[in-house]
Amino acid sequence: MAIHLPDNPARSDVLAGRPTLWTNPHYTENAIADATLPVQPSDVDEAQENWRRLAPLLETCFPDLKATRGEIRSDLVPLEAMRKALDYDDAQFGTLLVKADSALPVAGSIKARGGVYEVFLFAELLARREGLLMADEDIRRLAAPDAKAFFSRYTIAVGSTGNLGLSVGVAARALGFRATVHMSADAKAWKVERLTRLGVEVVRHDADYTTAVENARIAAESDSTIYFVDDEQSRHLFLGYSVAALELAEQLQARGIVVDADHPLFLYLPCGIGGAPGGVAYGAKKVFGDNVHCFFVEPAQSPCALVHLMSGSEDLVSVYDVGLTNRTEADGMAVARMSAFVATVMRRMLAGIFTVDDASLLRWLLSAHQNQNLRLEPSAAAGFAGPDFIVKHPAGKDFCAYQRIGDHLTGATHIIWTTGGAFVPEEQFQTFLHTANDIAATD
Ligand SMILES: Cc1ncc(COP(=O)(O)O)c(C=O)c1O
């Protein structure tokens, strides 16, 4: 299907695979109040309640969570040395922070917030339904050997470019489930190896992510002992991610950072299919309302959310439909078609989307390592372009003028969400650094 994208200042850059910023013409105040959306603000509170109830079980299953009593949290850290390196020293860049989901325990990526949540919630529901867990019983009961034997009769399946598979696989195996991860051709070898070591069955599809998910869904439909974590449609994944915004609000408050009309907040969220950034953005809209502006970031050859939302089409538009290749080093974002569910929720809530090229991802990965001691994978570095697009790009300046925040930029806070990397094996990480050094040498 060949698609004609509408006239827009970003259109020619998008079609040529050049980094650019698209601001959403349908961005609307208080869009979260739309009662017809498939999620509602109270769902975020319910998800937080679920996380709290599951925390003792999580602490029992994962010793890494002792210190946080079962909470899966990441640090919020100031961008310091890297601020200079990125040329973000000027006061007009306001306050710059990194939300380091790249170091999240259990799964080493933002996917811990979604995948672990959905698997643990399913385990609890299943156990209650089958009489294994009584109303007032201690949830840690689900880590007992007989519970594990019970869960081993079920399989958790998921399609993944890598990190969702890791988080679902780790969570499923910790409870005793069998697990099958369907992976796209882009999946990195080290992620496959790690899953195999955990006892997860990995099915490699010689196809892209959308096809891997479709195949996984079909396999699950014919078998009632398979629970399918559906990255294209799951409310649970989305809401698991959304609770990150409540954590962020607490951390901003602890730092004395105010978010209001004079102190806008910008979030830069790497996007694959859209679930993780969509969930976080939704939670942020619930907490900060119109004072937060959420931007997705995608690879210039895989901007699936950008082409779909820009097209205005009801039917999903893929990056192939506009002649792009979906080829990128950023495996977590190598997705040709976004989630229809996320598209519906984000249509009027998302401020915009910018794109980045692979060479820049590697430059930022190197700089984050040298200057901030952050261990990132390429997808996770995408947000670093955000402040530059907002402050300096013509579309960013127009956006700020239209939103009447152009005079408040020195009081703004920009948060670069780094989404994965802690589990990258040393040898693979050195290869990233090596490639990045080669790129730097030719700059
Ligand atoms: C490191 C990293 N960042 C961002 C994303 C994007 O998340 P989503 O596909 O839910 O949009 C992924 C997805 O796997 C990822 O692995």
The ligand as a Gaussian input file, in Angstrom:
#p B3LYP/6-31G(d) Opt

LIG

0 1
 C       15.703000      -0.090000      24.932000
 C       14.328000       0.123000      24.391000
 N       13.846000       1.372000      24.315000
 C       12.621000       1.627000      23.831000
 C       11.788000       0.614000      23.394000
 C       10.441000       0.958000      22.843000
 O        9.350000       0.411000      23.533000
 P        7.991000       0.139000      22.774000
 O        8.264000      -0.932000      21.747000
 O        7.036000      -0.317000      23.805000
 O        7.617000       1.415000      22.112000
 C       12.255000      -0.702000      23.441000
 C       11.418000      -1.824000      22.983000
 O       11.773000      -2.969000      23.057000
 C       13.558000      -0.960000      23.942000
 O       14.044000      -2.196000      23.995000

